[in-house]
Amino acid sequence: MYSLLVLAAAARLSLAVPFFTPFEGLDLVNRAGAISSGCSTTGAASCHNTSSVSNLCCFEAPGGLLLQTQFWDTNPSTGPSDSWTIHGLWPDNCDTTFSQNCDPSRAYTDIAGLLTANGASSTLSFMQTHWVDINGQNEKFWEHEWSTHGTCMSTLVPSCLPSGSVRGAEAVAFFQTVVKLFQTLPTFDWLASQGIRPSTTQTFTLSTLTSALKTASGGFTPALDCSSGSLNQISWYYNLKGSIIDGTFVSINAPKAGSCPSSGIKYPPKSGAPSTTTTSGGTSPTPGGLPAKATIHALRSGSQVGGLLSAATWSTQTLATFTLSGSASSFTMTSSKGNCGVSGGAITCGSGVTLTSFSAVSSGGNLLLASGGSTAWSSDGSPSGTTVFTSFTGSSHAQGYTLVIVGS
């Protein structure tokens, strides 16, 4: 089958992308080590078998995979201002047709909870910024992508997993794999390296865009889709050797063209997000820049561990979107719960809360939330699943961290 990855990009793509074990050191069977499919990656790639294959746990069938580098949403904007975002990973029938909703009994809900409970909190954190819904319904988006496409993957049938795997382990593997594959496709950076950047005035030809991506990706041509004359989706195709869990993704040219016209293609900048620059470590806000809308992420020992919900509690669940008013040196913040402020040393948002002035401090490529000039925050414990903790200013509580403002 072709594998279509409809998403946006993140690191050099080679002819065969050897995969990784996608479980962040967590074995879903014994909670130690990493889950493995036990499949070889030396056999025929999907869509290239010359005879029937009996073990579909180690051979994705029918066989194609489409990673849609997906959306460049501009109105309203979603995701970072210097990155595309994920649509999903679709299996197809080696002819660009595909099945959907193959196993309703595995149409899991609460994807965020499933990932958190099974040790994939860093994947969830990445999804909260790079796999986002235009209407803010991230959970429904993730549930749809899994139930519609993930349940149709032959190598992710529960019986293919190691004995004793927890219910939903295959969905965790799906999201881990999609995120890591997306991270091999830095679409924004690839285009920028060829002199193609978002613009309110410039337009591009299809051949210019396609050639730039082909050059940057190592020789592979994706499909480009447009909406109202603007580039908004890029689709990368693969064959697969082995399992979705830890197989080798082999890049191929798109078997069909997208919907973009031959010329006059717009690539508009995202609105409502701060100017950003790209560094070797990722994206960072321009010092002093303050987004109008943002999510607030918790950073501890260099790793992202959840962030703030709409009541300003620290959690690993889907993060809230906050509205920021003012400048980086002094601004107020609100959420869907109401005003946000600090009282008794704790930040909270809700009805009757008195607005507090915050500031944003540029540090190490991040824009940190500060209260009273301090960027230190702490809580009495670390969140997990549905367990949340109050965030206090300063570092006097058991778990210390900083809060990073990420434009949305």
C-alpha positions as CSV (number, residue, x, y, z in Angstrom):
1,M,0.0,0.0,0.0
2,Y,1.0,3.6,-0.3
3,S,1.3,5.4,2.9
4,L,0.2,8.9,2.7
5,L,1.5,11.1,5.4
6,V,-0.5,14.3,5.3
7,L,1.4,16.6,7.5
8,A,4.1,19.2,7.8
9,A,7.8,18.7,7.9
10,A,10.8,18.2,10.1
11,A,14.2,16.5,9.2
12,R,16.1,15.1,6.3
13,L,14.3,12.5,4.3
14,S,16.3,9.7,2.8
15,L,15.3,7.0,0.4
16,A,14.5,4.6,3.2
17,V,13.8,6.1,6.6
18,P,14.9,3.4,9.1
19,F,12.5,3.5,11.9
20,F,12.7,3.7,15.6
21,T,10.8,2.1,18.4
22,P,8.1,4.6,19.1
23,F,7.4,4.1,22.7
24,E,9.9,6.3,24.5
25,G,11.4,3.5,26.5
26,L,8.1,2.1,27.6
27,D,7.1,-1.6,27.1
28,L,3.3,-1.7,27.1
29,V,3.6,-5.3,28.2
30,N,6.0,-5.1,31.2
31,R,6.5,-1.4,31.6
32,A,10.3,-1.8,31.0
33,G,12.1,-1.6,27.7
34,A,10.5,-0.9,24.4
35,I,7.7,-2.6,22.5
36,S,8.8,-4.4,19.4
37,S,6.9,-5.9,16.5
38,G,9.5,-8.6,16.1
39,C,9.2,-8.1,12.3
40,S,12.1,-8.1,9.8
41,T,12.6,-5.1,7.5
42,T,14.6,-7.0,4.9
43,G,11.7,-8.3,2.9
44,A,9.6,-6.8,0.1
45,A,8.1,-3.4,0.7
46,S,4.4,-3.0,0.7
47,C,2.9,-2.7,-2.8
48,H,5.9,-4.7,-4.1
49,N,5.1,-8.3,-3.2
50,T,4.9,-10.7,-6.2
51,S,2.9,-13.3,-4.3
52,S,0.4,-13.4,-1.5
53,V,1.7,-12.7,2.0
54,S,0.4,-14.8,4.9
55,N,1.7,-12.8,7.9
56,L,0.0,-9.4,7.6
57,C,1.4,-8.5,11.1
58,C,4.7,-7.9,9.4
59,F,3.5,-6.7,6.0
60,E,1.2,-3.7,5.7
61,A,-1.6,-4.7,3.3
62,P,-2.8,-3.8,0.9
63,G,0.2,-1.6,1.2
64,G,0.5,2.2,0.6
65,L,1.0,4.9,3.2
66,L,0.3,8.6,2.8
67,L,1.6,11.1,5.3
68,Q,-0.2,14.3,4.7
69,T,2.2,17.0,5.8
70,Q,-0.9,18.5,6.1
71,F,-2.2,21.8,7.0
72,W,-0.8,25.3,6.6
73,D,-3.8,26.9,8.3
74,T,-3.9,30.7,8.2
75,N,-7.4,31.9,9.1
76,P,-7.7,31.1,11.9
77,S,-4.1,30.0,12.2
78,T,-3.1,26.8,13.9
79,G,0.2,25.6,15.0
80,P,3.5,27.4,15.1
81,S,4.0,30.3,12.7
82,D,7.1,28.6,11.3
83,S,5.9,25.0,11.0
84,W,3.3,23.0,9.1
85,T,1.0,20.8,11.1
86,I,0.0,17.1,11.0
87,H,-3.1,15.8,9.3
88,G,-2.5,12.1,9.6
89,L,-1.1,8.8,8.2
90,W,-3.4,6.9,5.8
91,P,-3.0,3.4,4.5
92,D,-4.3,2.9,0.9
93,N,-4.7,0.2,-1.7
94,C,-1.6,0.9,-3.7
95,D,-3.8,2.9,-6.2
96,T,-4.7,6.0,-4.0
97,T,-8.0,4.5,-2.9
98,F,-8.5,3.5,0.7
99,S,-10.8,1.9,3.2
100,Q,-12.1,3.7,6.3
101,N,-13.4,2.9,9.8
102,C,-12.3,-0.7,9.6
103,D,-12.9,-1.6,13.2
104,P,-15.5,0.4,15.1
105,S,-14.8,-1.6,18.3
106,R,-11.4,0.1,18.5
107,A,-12.7,3.6,17.9
108,Y,-10.9,4.8,21.1
109,T,-11.8,8.0,22.9
110,D,-9.7,10.2,25.2
111,I,-6.6,9.8,23.1
112,A,-4.8,12.3,25.4
113,G,-5.5,10.1,28.4
114,L,-4.5,6.9,26.5
115,L,-1.1,8.4,25.5
116,T,-0.4,9.8,29.0
117,A,-1.4,6.5,30.8
118,N,1.0,4.6,28.5
119,G,4.1,6.7,28.8
120,A,3.8,8.8,25.7
121,S,3.4,12.3,27.3
122,S,6.1,13.8,25.1
123,T,4.3,12.7,22.0
124,L,1.1,14.2,23.4
125,S,2.9,17.5,24.1
126,F,4.1,17.6,20.5
127,M,0.6,16.8,19.2
128,Q,-0.9,19.6,21.2
129,T,1.2,22.1,19.2
130,H,1.7,20.4,15.8
131,W,-1.4,18.1,15.4
132,V,-4.2,20.6,16.0
133,D,-7.7,21.2,14.8
134,I,-8.7,24.5,13.1
135,N,-11.7,24.7,15.5
136,G,-9.8,23.8,18.6
137,Q,-11.3,20.3,18.8
138,N,-8.0,18.4,19.0
139,E,-9.3,15.4,20.8
140,K,-12.0,14.8,18.2
141,F,-9.5,15.3,15.4
142,W,-7.2,12.7,16.9
143,E,-10.0,10.2,17.6
144,H,-11.2,10.6,14.0
145,E,-7.7,10.0,12.5
146,W,-7.2,6.9,14.5
147,S,-10.7,5.4,14.0
148,T,-10.9,6.3,10.3
149,H,-7.4,5.4,9.2
150,G,-5.4,3.7,12.1
151,T,-7.9,0.9,12.5
152,C,-7.3,-0.1,8.8
153,M,-3.6,-0.9,9.3
154,S,-3.0,-4.6,9.2
155,T,0.2,-4.4,11.2
156,L,-1.6,-2.7,14.1
157,V,-4.3,-5.3,14.6
158,P,-4.2,-6.1,18.4
159,S,-3.4,-9.8,17.8
160,C,-0.1,-8.6,16.2
161,L,1.1,-7.0,19.4
162,P,3.1,-8.8,22.0
163,S,1.1,-11.0,24.3
164,G,-0.2,-9.0,27.3
165,S,-0.2,-5.6,25.6
166,V,-2.7,-3.3,27.1
167,R,-5.9,-2.3,25.3
168,G,-5.1,0.7,23.0
169,A,-1.4,-0.1,22.7
170,E,-1.7,-0.2,18.9
171,A,-3.2,3.3,18.9
172,V,-0.3,4.6,21.0
173,A,2.1,3.1,18.5
174,F,0.1,4.8,15.7
175,F,0.4,8.3,17.2
176,Q,4.1,7.8,18.1
177,T,4.9,6.7,14.6
178,V,3.0,9.6,12.9
179,V,4.7,12.2,15.1
180,K,8.2,10.8,14.5
181,L,7.6,10.4,10.8
182,F,6.4,14.0,10.7
183,Q,9.6,15.1,12.4
184,T,11.6,13.9,9.4
185,L,9.8,16.4,7.2
186,P,10.7,20.0,8.0
187,T,8.5,21.4,5.2
188,F,8.7,25.0,6.4
189,D,12.5,24.9,6.7
190,W,12.9,23.1,3.4
191,L,10.9,25.7,1.5
192,A,12.7,28.5,3.4
193,S,16.1,27.0,2.4
194,Q,15.1,27.5,-1.2
195,G,14.1,31.1,-0.7
196,I,10.3,30.3,-0.3
197,R,8.8,32.0,2.7
198,P,5.2,33.0,3.6
199,S,4.3,36.4,2.0
200,T,1.3,38.6,1.8
201,T,2.3,39.7,-1.8
202,Q,4.4,37.1,-3.5
203,T,3.0,34.2,-5.5
204,F,4.8,31.0,-6.7
205,T,4.5,28.5,-9.5
206,L,3.8,24.9,-8.8
207,S,7.0,23.8,-10.5
208,T,9.0,26.1,-8.2
209,L,7.4,24.8,-5.0
210,T,7.6,21.1,-6.1
211,S,11.2,21.5,-7.3
212,A,12.2,23.1,-3.9
213,L,10.7,20.2,-1.9
214,K,12.1,17.6,-4.2
215,T,15.6,19.0,-3.8
216,A,15.4,19.4,0.0
217,S,13.8,16.0,0.5
218,G,16.5,14.1,-1.4
219,G,14.7,13.6,-4.6
220,F,11.0,12.9,-3.9
221,T,8.0,14.7,-5.2
222,P,5.0,15.2,-2.9
223,A,1.5,16.3,-3.9
224,L,0.5,19.9,-3.2
225,D,-3.0,21.0,-2.5
226,C,-4.4,24.5,-2.5
227,S,-7.5,26.2,-1.1
228,S,-8.7,29.4,-2.7
229,G,-5.4,29.7,-4.5
230,S,-3.3,29.3,-1.3
231,L,-1.0,26.4,-0.5
232,N,-2.4,24.6,2.5
233,Q,-1.6,20.9,2.3
234,I,1.3,18.7,1.2
235,S,1.2,14.9,1.0
236,W,4.2,12.6,1.2
237,Y,3.9,9.0,0.1
238,Y,5.7,5.9,1.3
239,N,5.9,2.1,1.0
240,L,6.7,0.2,4.2
241,K,9.0,-2.7,5.1
242,G,7.8,-4.4,8.2
243,S,5.4,-3.1,10.8
244,I,4.0,0.4,11.4
245,I,5.4,0.1,14.9
246,D,9.1,-0.1,14.0
247,G,9.4,-0.7,10.2
248,T,11.3,1.1,7.5
249,F,9.4,3.8,5.6
250,V,10.6,4.0,2.0
251,S,9.9,7.3,0.3
252,I,8.3,7.3,-3.2
253,N,7.0,10.0,-5.5
254,A,3.4,11.0,-5.2
255,P,1.4,8.7,-7.5
256,K,-1.0,11.6,-8.3
257,A,-0.8,15.4,-8.4
258,G,-2.6,17.6,-5.9
259,S,-5.1,20.4,-6.6
260,C,-2.8,23.4,-6.8
261,P,-2.8,25.4,-10.1
262,S,0.3,25.8,-12.2
263,S,0.9,29.4,-11.2
264,G,-0.2,32.2,-8.9
265,I,0.0,30.1,-5.8
266,K,-0.1,32.1,-2.5
267,Y,1.7,31.1,0.6
268,P,0.4,33.5,3.2
269,P,1.8,33.9,6.7
270,K,-0.2,32.6,9.6
271,S,-2.0,35.2,11.6
272,G,-2.2,35.7,15.3
273,A,1.3,34.3,16.0
274,P,4.5,36.0,16.9
275,S,7.4,36.3,14.5
276,T,9.8,33.3,14.9
277,T,13.2,32.2,13.9
278,T,14.4,28.7,13.5
279,T,17.4,27.4,15.4
280,S,19.1,24.0,15.4
281,G,17.0,23.2,18.5
282,G,13.6,24.1,16.9
283,T,11.5,27.2,16.8
284,S,11.7,30.1,19.1
285,P,9.8,33.4,19.5
286,T,11.5,36.6,18.5
287,P,12.6,38.2,21.8
288,G,9.9,40.6,22.9
289,G,7.3,39.2,20.6
290,L,4.0,38.4,22.3
291,P,1.3,36.3,20.6
292,A,-2.4,37.3,20.8
293,K,-3.3,33.6,21.4
294,A,-1.1,31.0,23.1
295,T,-0.9,27.7,24.9
296,I,1.3,27.6,28.0
297,H,3.7,24.7,28.2
298,A,5.5,23.4,31.3
299,L,9.3,22.8,30.7
300,R,11.3,20.8,33.3
301,S,14.9,19.7,32.9
302,G,14.7,20.6,29.2
303,S,11.7,18.4,28.6
304,Q,8.1,19.5,28.0
305,V,5.7,18.0,30.6
306,G,2.2,19.1,29.8
307,G,1.1,22.7,30.5
308,L,-1.8,24.8,31.7
309,L,-5.5,24.0,31.4
310,S,-8.2,26.8,31.2
311,A,-8.2,27.1,35.0
312,A,-4.4,27.5,34.9
313,T,-3.8,24.1,36.6
314,W,-0.8,22.1,35.5
315,S,-1.8,19.0,33.5
316,T,-0.8,16.6,30.8
317,Q,-4.2,16.8,29.2
318,T,-5.1,18.9,26.1
319,L,-3.8,22.4,26.8
320,A,-6.0,25.5,26.9
321,T,-5.7,28.5,24.6
322,F,-5.2,31.8,26.4
323,T,-5.8,35.3,25.1
324,L,-2.9,37.7,25.9
325,S,-3.4,41.5,25.9
326,G,-0.6,44.0,26.1
327,S,3.1,43.8,25.4
328,A,5.9,41.3,26.4
329,S,6.8,43.7,29.3
330,S,3.3,43.8,30.7
331,F,0.2,41.9,29.7
332,T,-3.0,40.3,31.0
333,M,-4.2,36.9,30.3
334,T,-7.7,35.3,30.0
335,S,-9.0,31.8,29.2
336,S,-12.4,30.3,28.5
337,K,-12.9,30.2,32.3
338,G,-12.4,34.0,32.7
339,N,-9.7,36.3,33.9
340,C,-6.3,34.9,35.0
341,G,-4.4,36.2,38.0
342,V,-2.1,35.4,40.9
343,S,-3.6,35.3,44.4
344,G,-2.0,33.7,47.4
345,G,1.0,32.8,45.3
346,A,-1.0,30.6,42.9
347,I,-2.1,31.3,39.4
348,T,-5.8,30.7,38.6
349,C,-8.3,31.6,35.9
350,G,-12.1,31.9,36.4
351,S,-15.1,34.0,37.1
352,G,-14.4,36.7,39.7
353,V,-10.6,36.4,39.4
354,T,-8.8,39.8,39.4
355,L,-6.6,40.3,36.4
356,T,-2.8,40.2,37.1
357,S,-0.1,41.7,35.0
358,F,2.4,39.2,33.7
359,S,5.6,39.6,31.6
360,A,7.3,37.4,29.0
361,V,11.0,36.8,29.3
362,S,13.1,35.6,26.4
363,S,15.4,32.8,27.5
364,G,17.2,30.0,25.7
365,G,15.0,30.5,22.6
366,N,11.8,30.3,24.6
367,L,9.4,33.0,25.8
368,L,8.8,32.3,29.5
369,L,5.8,33.4,31.5
370,A,6.9,35.5,34.5
371,S,5.0,36.8,37.5
372,G,6.6,39.6,39.6
373,G,9.7,39.4,37.4
374,S,10.3,35.7,38.2
375,T,10.0,32.9,35.7
376,A,10.1,30.1,38.3
377,W,7.0,28.1,38.9
378,S,6.4,25.0,41.1
379,S,3.7,22.6,42.2
380,D,3.2,20.0,45.0
381,G,3.3,17.1,42.5
382,S,3.6,16.1,38.9
383,P,0.4,15.7,36.8
384,S,-0.6,12.4,35.1
385,G,-3.8,11.4,33.4
386,T,-6.6,13.4,34.9
387,T,-4.6,14.4,38.0
388,V,-3.7,18.1,37.9
389,F,-1.8,20.4,40.3
390,T,-2.0,24.1,41.2
391,S,0.8,26.2,39.8
392,F,2.6,28.5,42.3
393,T,5.0,31.3,41.7
394,G,8.5,30.7,42.8
395,S,10.3,27.4,43.5
396,S,9.2,26.7,47.1
397,H,7.1,23.7,46.1
398,A,8.2,20.1,45.4
399,Q,8.2,20.2,41.6
400,G,9.8,23.1,39.8
401,Y,9.5,24.1,36.2
402,T,9.1,27.1,33.8
403,L,6.1,28.0,31.7
404,V,6.7,28.6,28.0
405,I,4.4,30.8,25.9
406,V,3.7,29.2,22.5
407,G,1.7,31.1,19.9
408,S,-1.3,29.4,18.5
